[in-house]
Amino acid sequence: MTTLSFHNSLTHRVQEFKPIADDHIGLYTCGPTVYNFAHIGNFRCYAFEDILKRTLRFCGYNVKHVMNLTDVDDKTIRGSQAAKIPLNDFTQKYKDAFFNDIKTLRIIPADVYPAATAHIPEMLEIIKALFDKGIAYQAEDKSVYFSIAKWPRYGQLVHIDHDQMKAGARVSMDEYAKESVADFALWKAYDEADGDVAWDSPWGKGRPGWHLECSAMSSKYLGKTFDIHCGGIDNMFPHHEDEIAQSEAANGVKFVNYWLHCAHLMVDGQKMSKSLGNFYTLRDILEKGYTGREIRWVLIGTHYRQSLNFSFKALDDARASLQRLDALRSRLLENAAVADDKQDAQVDEILKNAIDAFTAGLADDLNISAALAAMFDLLRELNKLMDEKRCLGINAKNALETIKKIDSVLAVFEPDQDDSVPPEIQKMADDRQAARKAKDFATADALRKQLDELGWVIEDTPKGPRVKRK
């Protein structure tokens, strides 16, 4: 196994990764709250988590990945009530959209997607355990709260000053400000505004608090202690802090060994906001003509602990970079078709060094800049070798295999499926070639122009003209 190091938010330093089991990793990532379409800030986090999971696999680990779907909280209930439809019907639309979006971005699906509404019994068990230990209590509003005064270790993730906490202060909302260090709701008593969203419990009709959901679902599928928990930096407090407190208080063991958090996504240097007009869902960007592969390239190109500045210029640059990758891939495929079984020792050494450098970059807290630098160094060397006619046959095949290994982490080399040429477009390209051979240049030019207007270009290659998307 490759030795990996990650910045652990719990210890605030980079640590060597030591899994609980030798080669099996338990990974939990905070999933979407399905009250609306996910935005690109969400997908920055999901893309980072995808790189993490792919890196673990690349380095020889088996990964069990659990990502929750928050389908009951303040936002989902408000949304379903406003739409005047049942909660499950309201959230299903956004669950389906989320799965379509991660497919577009080439994100490997989690092994388990537990929905909060399907795990109420597990949540009630945690509350009962906290009651039995004297850490949970029922307030005059009939809701059940976690008493942070009864849990001195509260605040270990964000290092809260206990002297400044307000004893007895309570917060009933699912989300609250960082300044609101107070007892948080485990079970929210039924309110008429909740409509028909409620479950029975020993403490009366109500619903779970948002923070409780992840504790219940992660422990069910990964155990009471597991390896890695991820999320955006905005989830560190209160969400992840509350998860740690209720899980460790209820179970009596450490909750998670390594916490990894990714930084915010900015848009043109500003915080993403609907009021600024720079708030984008994935659908918004796709409608502007960009592809999932281009968006992924931008989302993974900055180290996860650095703020990512998203812009349409960055997407245009991504398009240009990916076109260069496509050109090299096409060239390698053509060279691999040449009959040549003589391996070149220098080519073998270049390929090995590239994989070693790429792996070293990833092993250093997912240093994507170092990993990409290793990849681009390899591409330059391969182009040089092909210019010298030294990367043919078996050597080109080995180069393609090396790129395939690198792409098992990056997932950007394979062209989008919709890059395949529709039959009607191919026919126009063939007719244009026939017109050229017949010296009917007026028809050939007209067909080229028509293809251009439809978003296709004809590229000359050693094997003849090839039609491709612009």
VOGU-3710 file (C-alpha; in Angstrom, 3 decimals, decimal comma):
1> mttlsfhnsl> 0,000/0,000/0,000  1,122/3,546/-0,729  1,622/5,639/2,424  -0,798/8,570/2,384  -0,915/11,757/4,437  -3,941/14,007/4,992  -4,610/17,246/6,817  -6,800/16,144/9,707  -9,164/18,937/10,749  -9,439/17,301/14,167
11> thrvqefkpi> -5,720/17,759/14,926  -5,160/20,738/12,608  -2,085/19,124/11,048  -1,036/16,777/8,266  -0,877/13,197/9,514  0,099/9,858/8,058  -3,069/7,955/7,243  -3,415/4,740/9,238  -6,664/2,917/8,485  -8,537/0,891/11,080
21> addhiglytc> -8,311/-2,186/8,837  -5,322/-2,912/6,614  -6,987/-2,358/3,266  -10,638/-1,482/3,923  -11,592/2,173/4,380  -14,845/3,507/5,798  -15,651/6,849/4,168  -18,643/9,030/5,018  -19,439/12,224/3,104  -22,199/14,719/3,765
31> gptvynfahi> -24,623/14,544/0,866  -27,170/16,999/-0,490  -30,165/18,435/1,296  -32,707/17,672/-1,401  -34,834/20,815/-1,339  -33,402/22,272/-4,556  -30,883/21,577/-7,324  -27,317/21,355/-6,014  -25,081/24,292/-6,941  -21,489/24,301/-8,125
41> gnfrcyafed> -20,244/25,049/-4,597  -21,748/21,723/-3,526  -20,140/19,980/-6,483  -16,731/21,416/-5,644  -16,980/19,395/-2,423  -18,355/16,274/-4,118  -15,580/16,443/-6,753  -12,910/16,668/-4,028  -14,432/13,654/-2,293  -14,409/11,793/-5,603
51> ilkrtlrfcg> -10,684/12,508/-6,026  -10,109/11,278/-2,472  -11,995/8,042/-3,068  -10,310/7,456/-6,416  -6,911/8,105/-4,813  -7,592/5,565/-2,066  -8,537/2,999/-4,709  -5,542/3,944/-6,870  -3,283/3,286/-3,877  -4,726/-0,179/-3,303
61> ynvkhvmnlt> -7,444/0,360/-0,714  -10,989/-0,960/-0,808  -13,412/1,834/0,045  -16,904/1,613/1,467  -18,444/5,004/0,772  -21,636/6,192/2,429  -23,277/9,500/1,484  -26,488/10,593/3,154  -29,483/12,224/1,520  -31,048/14,788/3,850
71> dvddktirgs> -34,696/14,515/2,899  -36,218/15,877/6,105  -35,162/19,177/7,685  -36,415/22,755/7,911  -35,753/23,470/4,224  -37,308/20,322/2,751  -40,414/20,722/4,899  -40,834/24,391/3,936  -40,379/23,483/0,286  -42,922/20,670/0,311
81> qaakiplndf> -45,443/22,803/2,185  -45,007/25,659/-0,289  -45,422/23,255/-3,226  -48,409/21,631/-1,472  -47,152/18,125/-2,176  -46,018/15,286/0,129  -42,437/15,504/1,391  -41,297/12,335/-0,427  -42,731/13,551/-3,746  -41,069/16,935/-3,287
91> tqkykdaffn> -37,603/15,547/-2,481  -37,634/12,783/-5,118  -37,269/15,335/-7,926  -34,066/16,673/-6,405  -32,723/13,224/-5,546  -33,087/12,231/-9,201  -31,445/15,480/-10,316  -28,507/14,909/-7,979  -27,811/11,441/-9,378  -27,957/12,798/-12,935
101> diktlriipa> -25,574/15,597/-12,006  -22,909/13,375/-10,451  -23,045/11,138/-13,524  -22,452/14,202/-15,708  -19,428/15,103/-13,571  -18,056/11,541/-13,693  -18,299/11,161/-9,925  -18,281/7,525/-8,801  -21,523/6,836/-6,921  -21,373/5,980/-3,227
111> dvypaatahi> -21,966/2,408/-2,152  -24,885/3,447/0,047  -27,163/6,495/-0,126  -29,196/6,307/3,077  -32,144/8,697/3,270  -32,894/10,284/6,626  -36,602/9,445/6,474  -35,742/5,722/6,294  -33,615/5,743/9,459  -35,806/7,215/12,175
121> pemleiikal> -35,528/4,104/14,460  -31,712/4,376/14,461  -31,981/8,041/15,463  -34,365/7,266/18,311  -31,873/4,702/19,630  -29,168/7,379/19,874  -31,515/9,762/21,698  -32,448/7,019/24,172  -28,757/6,294/24,831  -28,157/9,997/25,504
131> fdkgiayqae> -31,134/10,131/27,858  -29,860/7,080/29,717  -26,528/8,862/30,240  -28,158/12,086/31,398  -26,901/14,104/28,419  -30,226/14,586/26,605  -33,226/16,338/28,144  -36,724/17,367/27,142  -37,393/21,090/27,391  -40,608/22,982/28,039
141> dksvyfsiak> -41,196/23,235/24,281  -41,360/19,388/24,262  -38,284/19,143/21,991  -35,311/17,056/23,074  -31,901/18,732/23,322  -28,271/17,723/23,769  -26,785/19,371/26,866  -23,319/20,629/25,976  -22,727/21,388/29,658  -22,932/17,642/30,314
151> wprygqlvhi> -20,332/16,899/27,633  -17,050/18,714/28,438  -15,417/17,485/25,234  -17,823/19,544/23,117  -15,891/21,775/20,703  -12,907/19,511/19,995  -13,158/20,001/16,215  -13,288/23,823/16,210  -11,711/24,433/19,650  -14,603/26,292/21,260
161> dhdqmkagar> -13,912/28,310/24,414  -16,243/26,709/26,989  -16,057/29,779/29,252  -17,963/31,776/26,631  -20,757/29,256/26,127  -24,176/30,289/27,431  -25,400/27,671/29,872  -28,948/26,580/29,155  -29,238/28,431/25,820  -30,959/26,352/23,163
171> vsmdeyakes> -31,131/26,388/19,375  -34,039/24,576/17,760  -33,179/25,310/14,114  -31,355/22,715/12,046  -28,749/25,269/10,992  -27,457/28,111/13,112  -24,667/30,670/13,231  -21,182/29,922/14,512  -21,739/32,351/17,385  -24,712/30,302/18,638
181> vadfalwkay> -22,894/27,852/20,891  -25,878/26,276/22,616  -27,749/23,071/23,276  -28,931/21,688/19,939  -32,113/19,835/19,052  -32,015/16,056/18,804  -35,769/15,674/18,382  -37,991/18,573/17,339  -41,500/18,535/18,760  -44,288/18,602/16,185
191> deadgdvawd> -45,384/21,996/14,937  -48,390/22,705/12,735  -46,013/24,188/10,146  -44,607/20,672/9,648  -47,878/19,485/8,101  -47,932/15,706/7,936  -44,175/15,324/8,471  -43,888/13,656/11,869  -43,038/10,377/13,599  -43,981/8,963/16,965
201> spwgkgrpgw> -41,349/8,761/19,678  -41,146/8,196/23,455  -40,968/12,007/23,773  -43,988/12,751/21,629  -44,683/13,281/17,952  -41,966/15,118/16,049  -38,972/14,707/13,779  -35,194/14,395/14,130  -32,774/17,289/14,204  -30,552/17,571/11,144
211> hlecsamssk> -27,312/16,852/13,001  -28,616/13,562/14,384  -29,249/12,081/10,943  -25,597/11,670/9,941  -24,610/10,139/13,287  -27,277/7,464/12,962  -26,629/6,593/9,322  -22,831/6,615/9,451  -22,706/4,298/12,467  -25,238/1,913/10,925
221> ylgktfdihc> -23,252/1,391/7,722  -19,652/2,020/8,806  -19,595/1,190/12,514  -19,346/3,353/15,614  -15,773/4,313/14,709  -14,667/4,710/11,089  -11,793/6,137/9,093  -12,702/9,314/7,203  -15,506/11,875/7,303  -15,596/14,656/4,704
231> ggidnmfphh> -17,546/17,797/3,959  -17,285/21,485/3,196  -15,545/23,780/5,662  -18,898/25,452/6,357  -20,097/22,158/7,886  -17,380/22,046/10,565  -19,571/24,007/12,936  -22,187/23,337/14,015  -22,953/20,220/11,984  -19,793/18,141/12,347
241> edeiaqseaa> -19,111/19,361/15,879  -22,588/18,221/16,900  -22,139/14,898/15,111  -18,989/14,200/17,123  -20,591/15,151/20,435  -23,761/13,088/20,099  -21,997/10,077/18,551  -19,198/9,847/21,115  -21,502/10,615/24,020  -23,973/7,914/22,944
251> ngvkfvnywl> -21,493/5,226/21,865  -18,611/5,800/24,274  -15,948/5,510/21,541  -14,159/7,819/19,145  -16,409/8,737/16,218  -14,034/9,436/13,301  -10,251/9,230/12,978  -9,690/11,670/10,108  -11,765/14,714/9,168  -11,136/16,290/5,752
261> hcahlmvdgq> -12,790/19,597/4,822  -12,631/21,457/1,527  -12,572/25,245/1,202  -15,215/27,466/-0,329  -15,857/28,002/-4,029  -15,832/31,611/-5,208  -17,228/32,915/-8,500  -15,085/35,549/-10,210  -13,476/36,307/-6,858  -16,756/36,827/-5,024
271> kmskslgnfy> -18,850/34,682/-2,738  -21,557/32,904/-4,725  -24,889/34,611/-4,121  -28,218/34,867/-5,891  -28,269/38,591/-5,118  -24,983/39,042/-7,014  -26,269/37,057/-9,990  -23,355/34,596/-9,773  -25,240/31,630/-8,327  -25,083/28,615/-10,648
281> tlrdilekgy> -26,423/25,092/-10,603  -24,774/22,515/-12,823  -27,715/22,843/-15,200  -27,130/26,576/-15,553  -23,582/25,978/-16,783  -24,471/23,084/-19,075  -27,081/25,295/-20,722  -24,296/27,743/-21,600  -22,709/25,032/-23,755  -20,065/23,637/-21,420
291> tgreirwvli> -19,684/19,910/-20,761  -19,512/17,954/-17,547  -15,905/17,047/-18,305  -14,937/20,711/-18,652  -16,686/21,601/-15,404  -15,002/18,676/-13,627  -11,594/19,835/-14,864  -12,134/23,217/-13,192  -13,538/21,743/-9,978  -10,619/19,353/-9,399
301> gthyrqslnf> -7,817/21,678/-10,491  -7,297/23,490/-7,157  -6,119/21,898/-3,926  -9,121/21,048/-1,788  -7,996/23,211/1,146  -7,627/26,312/-1,047  -10,531/28,453/-2,197  -11,442/27,688/-5,790  -12,179/30,672/-8,027  -14,744/29,526/-10,591
311> sfkalddara> -15,150/31,554/-13,789  -16,237/31,094/-17,369  -12,703/31,961/-18,465  -11,541/28,979/-16,406  -14,061/26,831/-18,278  -12,763/28,120/-21,621  -9,210/27,335/-20,510  -10,400/23,873/-19,465  -11,844/23,326/-22,924  -8,517/24,231/-24,527
321> slqrldalrs> -6,590/21,948/-22,150  -8,912/19,026/-22,779  -8,656/19,501/-26,530  -4,879/19,106/-26,185  -5,418/15,934/-24,161  -7,793/14,648/-26,839  -5,246/15,384/-29,561  -2,524/13,481/-27,712  -4,858/10,570/-26,992  -5,841/10,350/-30,675
331> rllenaavad> -2,215/10,460/-31,684  -1,311/7,669/-29,269  -4,201/5,535/-30,504  -2,940/5,913/-34,087  0,631/5,074/-33,052  -0,553/2,055/-31,054  -2,056/0,637/-34,260  1,422/0,487/-35,847  2,986/-2,994/-35,798  6,015/-2,592/-33,507
341> dkqdaqvdei> 6,688/-5,000/-30,617  10,106/-3,633/-29,631  9,938/-1,963/-26,230  12,002/1,173/-25,653  13,671/1,212/-22,228  13,628/5,008/-22,131  9,881/5,063/-22,753  9,388/2,525/-19,944  11,434/4,694/-17,580  9,472/7,836/-18,499
351> lknaidafta> 6,166/6,047/-17,863  7,342/4,666/-14,510  8,662/8,051/-13,357  5,386/9,692/-14,323  3,316/7,251/-12,265  5,690/7,601/-9,304  5,510/11,420/-9,396  1,746/11,395/-9,872  1,318/9,030/-6,914  3,659/11,076/-4,714
361> gladdlnisa> 1,617/14,199/-5,393  -1,647/12,527/-4,448  -0,106/10,900/-1,361  0,872/14,339/-0,057  -2,574/15,447/1,159  -4,045/15,166/-2,362  -1,600/17,690/-3,823  -3,394/17,988/-7,144  -0,966/20,613/-8,470  1,970/18,206/-8,141
371> alaamfdllr> -0,082/15,353/-9,609  -1,159/17,419/-12,619  2,404/18,665/-13,118  3,557/15,041/-13,325  0,844/14,320/-15,866  1,703/17,309/-18,062  5,411/16,449/-17,922  4,480/12,994/-19,216  2,376/14,414/-22,035  5,231/16,657/-23,192
381> elnklmdekr> 7,631/13,708/-23,155  5,186/11,551/-25,122  4,670/14,198/-27,780  8,432/14,525/-28,097  8,866/10,745/-28,386  6,145/10,534/-31,024  7,811/13,324/-32,984  10,937/11,162/-32,941  8,912/8,081/-34,033  9,940/6,321/-30,822
391> clginaknal> 6,518/5,746/-29,323  4,933/3,253/-31,682  3,201/-0,089/-31,259  3,797/-1,617/-27,841  5,330/1,612/-26,502  2,236/3,626/-27,452  0,022/0,934/-25,919  2,007/1,117/-22,679  1,682/4,900/-22,718  -2,080/4,584/-23,122
401> etikkidsvl> -2,190/2,175/-20,177  -0,236/4,649/-18,056  -2,633/7,439/-18,986  -5,522/5,129/-18,150  -4,062/4,627/-14,657  -3,738/8,374/-14,177  -7,259/8,853/-15,451  -8,603/6,370/-12,913  -8,138/9,288/-10,502  -8,754/12,333/-12,713
411> avfepdqdds> -11,530/10,967/-14,962  -10,981/13,554/-17,694  -9,182/11,788/-20,542  -12,100/9,922/-22,060  -14,178/12,190/-24,316  -17,785/12,738/-23,314  -20,131/10,119/-24,663  -22,027/12,751/-26,577  -18,831/13,430/-28,549  -19,768/10,477/-30,743
421> vppeiqkmad> -20,733/11,645/-34,203  -24,462/11,365/-35,038  -25,147/9,522/-38,322  -26,608/12,619/-40,024  -23,494/14,647/-39,157  -21,173/11,907/-40,402  -23,146/11,733/-43,660  -22,695/15,478/-44,202  -18,959/15,088/-43,576  -18,788/12,175/-46,026
431> drqaarkakd> -20,745/14,163/-48,640  -18,390/17,074/-48,178  -15,372/14,801/-48,735  -17,005/13,324/-51,848  -17,665/16,854/-53,162  -14,019/17,767/-52,673  -12,872/14,696/-54,599  -15,259/15,645/-57,370  -13,789/19,179/-57,282  -17,241/20,553/-56,406
441> fatadalrkq> -15,747/23,057/-54,002  -18,893/25,188/-53,736  -20,826/22,219/-52,306  -17,902/21,219/-50,101  -17,643/24,726/-48,656  -21,410/24,909/-48,123  -21,366/21,609/-46,224  -18,411/22,708/-44,101  -20,239/25,926/-43,238  -23,396/23,998/-42,373
451> ldelgwvied> -21,414/21,657/-40,121  -19,801/24,661/-38,446  -23,205/26,190/-37,715  -24,284/22,894/-36,142  -21,211/22,901/-33,884  -18,941/20,495/-35,770  -15,558/20,890/-37,463  -13,606/18,688/-39,849  -10,047/17,948/-38,805  -7,432/16,528/-41,170
461> tpkgprvkrk> -5,522/13,522/-39,786  -2,988/11,101/-41,326  -5,898/8,683/-41,831  -8,050/11,284/-43,519  -10,660/13,836/-42,424  -12,332/13,376/-39,044  -15,425/15,193/-37,836  -15,512/16,364/-34,204  -17,427/18,759/-32,005  -16,209/22,339/-31,862
//
